[in-house]
């Protein structure tokens, strides 16, 4: 597409951004470039690529033409200047933190996060010498108080997994800006169709492209989108970006690449050394999925609203956390943060507690019992016994994954069929 692609609408960009007919064959669909390495024109060309003096393809751990199209498409949809795709959503989180953190540094994170993220931040990153401070992001004073001289980022989810709680991205972004540190937003559950965190002040956006971006449960993948708006040279907190890089003869990423500093570092250092590479076939599946993202999200939201209202009115259900319900404390945030809808992920509490939840999950016929979300198929899981089982009871409660709660990811099937399936399963679970 031409240089003025941002003037196009979302539905056009989700199909065309980053993609051009293949110059060799004229193929209209982006080819799968299943190649490990790429031939250099000559020795000078090779040297220029390795010195970061020229952009091109060297080795598929770093760059691949199919993956490059996906990176440009996601960056365009999110309103960023660049993106780096990688092997999974968890890989994207480490890739986002890697240029920012040093041993002894910390990240302030929301208590309302996917259970695997809580574990990654509370346990695994300690092995890098990093630490995380968990804070209720609805308590803005607590967020401010948690930031100290060693804090290098703030991290939260636009629509939190599992409860579907909507974060006040702008309020948290203002706190991060005042502290001179970046805000990282996991936008997996919302997608750029429902929420564009960069427009609300986020510095970086991460995705598990495994979920709604691909939309069909076929491949894993992750992505880090760079807003290009953060001044990495404003302080000495981010030496990986502002100070000379020994591996590139003293090159300073922020000085050399300006708004694209984080993106280039993610490829030239992050993928080079961490090796969390997305494979080209996975990128191809995700590109095809994104072509229908807006259509799918509209149906996901429509179904979720109908089913959440039905559940809320059912006597066998204690409560429903869907932010699209007027009873939700997060309902007022929808028009500002997610104007096209509150997503399709939420939880509900079953009367009868833990055992009733297990019976419910085992009795469903259309809903699939899987550890995933964002599929065209409707999915369910009992988080306390699966995705969040490694957490303490207090952490489960804070994350919205108490023992009496199940998480649903509403798909694009007929909503009445889904309601009938829930009805018969609830009857068995609460008999």
C-alpha positions in Angstrom: 0.0 0.0 0.0 1.1 3.6 -0.4 2.6 5.8 2.3 -0.8 7.2 3.2 -2.2 3.9 4.5 -3.1 5.3 7.9 -5.9 7.2 6.2 -7.7 4.0 5.4 -10.3 2.4 7.7 -9.7 -0.5 10.0 -11.5 -3.0 7.8 -9.3 -2.1 4.8 -6.1 -2.1 6.9 -6.7 -5.5 8.4 -6.7 -6.9 4.9 -4.1 -4.8 3.1 -1.6 -3.3 5.6 1.9 -4.5 5.1 1.0 -6.7 2.1 1.9 -6.2 -1.5 1.6 -8.6 -4.5 4.7 -10.9 -4.6 7.1 -9.2 -7.0 8.4 -12.5 -8.4 5.1 -14.3 -9.1 2.3 -11.7 -8.6 0.8 -13.9 -5.9 -1.9 -11.8 -4.1 -1.8 -13.7 -0.8 1.4 -13.2 1.2 3.6 -16.2 0.5 5.1 -18.4 3.2 8.8 -17.7 2.9 10.0 -21.0 4.4 13.6 -20.1 4.3 16.3 -20.1 7.0 18.7 -17.7 5.3 18.9 -15.2 2.5 21.5 -14.6 -0.2 23.5 -11.4 0.1 24.1 -9.4 -3.1 27.8 -9.1 -2.2 30.2 -8.8 0.7 29.4 -5.1 1.2 25.7 -5.8 1.3 26.2 -8.5 4.0 28.4 -6.1 6.1 25.9 -3.3 5.9 23.1 -5.6 7.1 25.1 -6.9 10.0 26.2 -3.3 11.0 22.5 -2.2 10.9 23.4 0.3 8.2 20.8 -1.3 5.8 17.5 -3.0 6.5 17.0 -6.4 4.9 16.9 -10.2 5.5 19.8 -12.1 7.1 18.6 -15.1 8.9 15.0 -16.1 9.9 15.7 -16.0 13.7 15.9 -12.2 13.1 13.8 -11.4 10.1 11.5 -13.2 7.6 9.4 -11.7 4.8 6.2 -13.4 5.9 6.7 -12.3 9.5 7.6 -8.8 8.4 4.2 -8.4 6.7 2.5 -9.4 10.0 4.6 -7.0 12.0 3.7 -4.1 9.8 0.0 -5.1 9.8 -0.3 -5.3 13.6 1.7 -2.1 14.1 -0.6 -0.3 11.7 -3.8 -1.5 13.3 -2.4 -0.5 16.8 -1.2 2.9 15.6 2.4 2.1 16.3 5.6 2.8 14.3 6.9 -0.8 14.4 6.4 -4.2 15.8 8.4 -7.4 16.6 6.6 -10.7 16.3 7.8 -13.7 18.4 6.9 -17.2 19.4 4.1 -16.6 22.0 2.4 -14.1 24.2 4.7 -14.9 27.1 7.7 -14.4 24.8 6.3 -11.0 23.9 6.2 -10.0 27.6 9.8 -10.9 28.1 10.7 -9.2 24.8 9.0 -6.1 26.0 10.8 -6.0 29.3 14.2 -7.1 28.0 15.5 -3.7 26.8 14.1 -1.9 29.8 15.3 -4.0 32.8 18.5 -4.5 34.6 19.3 -6.7 37.7 17.7 -5.0 40.7 15.0 -3.3 38.7 11.2 -3.8 39.1 8.0 -3.5 37.1 4.7 -2.4 38.7 1.9 -4.7 37.5 -1.8 -5.1 37.9 -3.2 -7.7 40.2 -5.8 -8.5 37.5 -3.7 -10.5 35.0 -3.8 -13.9 33.4 -2.5 -16.5 35.8 0.5 -17.5 33.7 1.5 -13.9 33.6 1.3 -13.6 37.4 3.6 -16.6 37.7 6.0 -15.3 35.1 6.2 -11.9 36.8 6.2 -13.2 40.4 8.5 -16.1 40.0 10.3 -16.5 36.7 11.7 -13.0 36.1 13.4 -13.3 39.5 16.0 -15.4 37.7 16.9 -12.3 35.7 17.3 -10.3 38.9 14.1 -8.5 38.1 11.1 -8.2 40.4 7.4 -7.3 40.2 5.1 -5.3 42.5 1.5 -6.3 42.2 -1.0 -3.4 42.7 -4.8 -2.9 42.3 -4.8 -0.6 39.3 -8.2 0.8 40.4 -6.3 2.4 43.3 -4.3 5.1 41.5 -2.6 6.3 44.7 -1.4 2.8 45.3 0.1 2.7 41.8 1.9 5.9 42.3 3.2 4.7 45.7 4.5 1.5 44.2 6.8 3.3 41.7 10.3 3.9 43.0 13.7 4.7 41.6 14.2 1.2 40.4 10.9 0.9 38.6 11.4 0.6 34.8 7.8 -0.1 33.5 4.2 -0.4 34.4 2.2 -3.3 33.0 -1.5 -4.1 32.8 -4.2 -5.6 30.6 -6.7 -3.5 28.7 -9.4 -6.0 29.3 -8.2 -8.3 32.0 -8.2 -12.1 31.8 -10.2 -13.8 33.3 -12.7 -11.3 34.6 -13.0 -9.0 31.6 -12.3 -5.9 33.8 -11.6 -2.8 31.8 -8.5 -0.8 32.8 -8.4 3.0 32.9 -5.5 3.1 30.5 -5.2 6.9 30.4 -5.1 7.3 34.1 -2.3 4.7 34.5 -0.5 6.2 31.5 -0.5 9.6 33.1 1.1 8.1 36.3 3.8 6.3 34.2 4.5 9.5 32.2 4.9 11.5 35.4 7.5 8.9 36.6 9.3 8.9 33.3 8.7 5.2 32.6 6.9 3.4 29.9 3.4 1.8 30.2 3.1 -1.7 28.6 -0.5 -2.8 27.8 -1.4 -6.4 27.0 -4.2 -5.9 24.4 -4.8 -9.6 23.7 -8.3 -9.7 25.0 -9.4 -6.4 23.5 -7.5 -6.4 20.1 -6.9 -3.1 18.3 -10.5 -3.3 17.0 -12.0 -2.7 20.5 -9.1 -0.8 22.1 -6.0 1.1 20.8 -3.9 1.6 24.0 -1.4 3.8 22.2 -4.1 6.4 21.7 -4.6 6.3 25.5 -0.9 6.9 26.3 0.6 3.4 26.3 4.2 3.2 25.2 4.2 -0.5 24.2 1.5 -3.0 23.4 1.9 -6.7 23.6 -0.3 -9.5 22.2 -0.7 -13.2 22.3 -1.6 -13.4 18.6 -2.6 -17.0 19.5 -5.9 -15.6 20.6 -8.3 -13.3 18.7 -5.7 -12.1 16.2 -5.5 -15.5 14.6 -8.9 -16.5 15.9 -9.1 -20.2 15.1 -6.9 -21.9 17.7 -4.3 -23.1 15.2 -0.9 -21.5 16.1 0.8 -19.7 18.9 2.5 -16.4 18.5 3.2 -13.0 20.2 3.9 -9.5 19.2 5.3 -6.3 20.8 4.2 -3.0 19.2 6.2 0.2 19.7 4.4 3.5 19.9 7.6 5.4 18.9 6.6 8.1 21.3 8.8 7.5 24.3 12.0 9.5 24.8 14.6 6.8 25.8 17.3 9.5 26.1 15.5 11.5 28.7 17.1 9.7 31.6 19.8 7.1 32.3 17.2 4.5 33.2 17.3 2.7 29.9 21.0 2.2 29.0 20.2 -0.6 26.5 18.5 2.0 24.3 20.3 5.2 25.2 23.9 4.1 25.7 26.5 2.6 23.3 25.8 -1.0 22.4 29.1 -3.0 22.4 27.9 -5.6 19.9 27.3 -2.9 17.3 30.5 -0.9 17.7 29.0 1.6 20.2 25.9 2.3 18.2 23.2 4.1 20.3 19.8 2.7 19.3 17.8 5.8 20.5 20.2 8.1 18.8 20.5 6.1 15.5 16.9 4.9 15.0 14.9 7.6 16.8 11.2 6.5 17.1 12.1 3.0 15.9 14.8 2.4 18.5 12.8 -0.1 20.6 11.7 -2.0 17.4 15.3 -2.3 16.1 16.6 -3.3 19.5 13.9 -6.0 19.7 15.1 -7.5 16.4 18.9 -6.8 16.5 19.4 -7.8 20.2 16.2 -9.4 21.5 15.5 -11.9 18.7 19.2 -12.3 18.1 20.0 -13.4 21.6 16.8 -14.7 23.1 15.7 -16.5 19.9 12.0 -16.3 20.5 11.2 -16.4 16.8 7.8 -16.7 15.1 7.8 -19.2 12.3 6.6 -18.0 8.9 3.8 -20.6 8.6 2.4 -19.3 12.0 2.6 -15.7 10.7 0.7 -16.8 7.6 -2.2 -18.3 9.6 -2.3 -15.1 11.7 -2.4 -12.9 8.7 -5.3 -14.8 7.3 -7.1 -14.6 10.7 -6.6 -10.8 11.0 -8.4 -10.3 7.6 -11.7 -11.0 9.4 -10.8 -9.6 12.8 -13.4 -6.8 12.9 -16.2 -9.1 11.6 -15.4 -11.7 14.3 -15.1 -9.2 17.1 -18.5 -7.7 16.3 -20.1 -11.1 16.6 -18.0 -12.0 19.7 -19.3 -8.9 21.4 -22.9 -9.3 20.3 -23.0 -12.9 21.6 -21.2 -12.0 24.8 -23.7 -9.2 25.7 -26.7 -11.5 25.1 -25.3 -14.4 27.0 -24.0 -12.3 29.9 -27.5 -10.7 30.4 -29.1 -14.2 30.3 -26.6 -15.5 32.9 -27.1 -12.4 35.2 -30.8 -13.1 35.3 -30.4 -16.8 36.1 -31.0 -17.8 39.7 -28.3 -20.5 39.5 -25.7 -17.8 39.0 -24.3 -15.7 41.8 -22.7 -13.0 39.6 -21.4 -12.2 36.2 -18.3 -10.0 35.7 -18.9 -8.9 32.1 -18.1 -5.1 31.8 -20.8 -4.7 29.2 -23.5 -5.2 31.8 -24.9 -2.0 33.3 -24.4 -3.5 36.8 -20.6 -3.7 36.3 -18.5 -1.1 38.0 -16.5 -1.0 34.8 -19.5 -0.2 32.5 -18.7 3.5 32.5 -15.3 2.9 31.0 -16.5 1.2 27.9 -17.2 4.4 25.9 -13.7 5.7 26.4 -11.5 2.6 26.5 -13.5 0.2 24.4 -16.1 2.1 22.4 -17.0 -0.9 20.2 -17.7 -3.2 23.0 -16.4 -4.9 26.2 -15.0 -8.0 24.5 -16.2 -11.5 24.9 -14.3 -12.8 27.9 -15.8 -12.9 31.4 -16.4 -15.0 34.4 -19.5 -16.1 36.3 -20.0 -17.7 39.7 -22.0 -20.8 40.0 -24.1 -21.5 43.0 -22.7 -24.6 44.6 -19.1 -23.5 44.4 -16.1 -25.5 43.2 -17.9 -28.8 42.7 -20.7 -27.2 40.8 -18.2 -25.5 38.5 -16.6 -28.8 37.7 -19.9 -30.4 36.9 -20.8 -27.5 34.7 -17.6 -27.8 32.7 -18.1 -31.5 32.3 -21.7 -31.2 31.2 -21.4 -28.7 28.3 -21.7 -29.9 24.8 -21.0 -26.9 22.5 -18.5 -25.1 24.7 -15.1 -26.7 24.6 -13.1 -27.2 27.8 -9.7 -25.8 26.8 -6.9 -23.6 28.2 -7.3 -21.0 25.5 -9.5 -18.0 24.5 -10.3 -15.9 21.5 -11.4 -18.8 19.3 -14.4 -18.7 17.0 -15.6 -21.6 19.2 -17.0 -20.9 22.6 -14.6 -22.0 25.3 -14.8 -22.5 29.1 -12.4 -23.3 31.9 -12.4 -23.4 35.6 -9.4 -21.2 36.3 -8.9 -22.1 40.0 -8.1 -25.7 39.1 -6.2 -25.0 35.8 -4.7 -21.7 34.6 -4.6 -20.1 38.1 -4.1 -23.2 40.2 -0.5 -22.3 40.9 -1.6 -19.1 42.7 -2.4 -18.7 46.3 -6.1 -18.4 47.3 -5.6 -14.7 47.8 -4.0 -14.3 44.4 -6.8 -16.2 42.8 -9.3 -13.9 44.4 -7.5 -10.8 43.4 -7.2 -12.1 39.8 -10.9 -12.9 39.6 -10.4 -16.6 39.5 -12.0 -17.8 42.8 -13.0 -21.4 43.2 -16.7 -20.8 42.5 -16.0 -19.0 39.2 -15.7 -20.3 35.6 -14.3 -18.3 32.7 -16.0 -18.2 29.3 -14.7 -17.0 26.0 -17.8 -16.5 23.9 -17.4 -17.6 20.3 -19.3 -16.7 17.1 -21.8 -19.6 17.1 -25.6 -19.0 17.3 -26.1 -17.3 20.7 -29.4 -19.1 21.4 -27.6 -22.4 21.0 -24.9 -21.4 23.4 -27.6 -20.3 26.0 -29.4 -23.6 25.6 -26.1 -25.4 26.2 -25.4 -23.4 29.3 -29.0 -23.9 30.5 -28.8 -27.7 30.4 -25.3 -27.8 32.0 -26.3 -25.5 34.8 -29.3 -27.7 35.5 -27.0 -30.7 36.0 -24.4 -28.7 37.9 -26.9 -27.3 40.5 -29.3 -30.2 40.7 
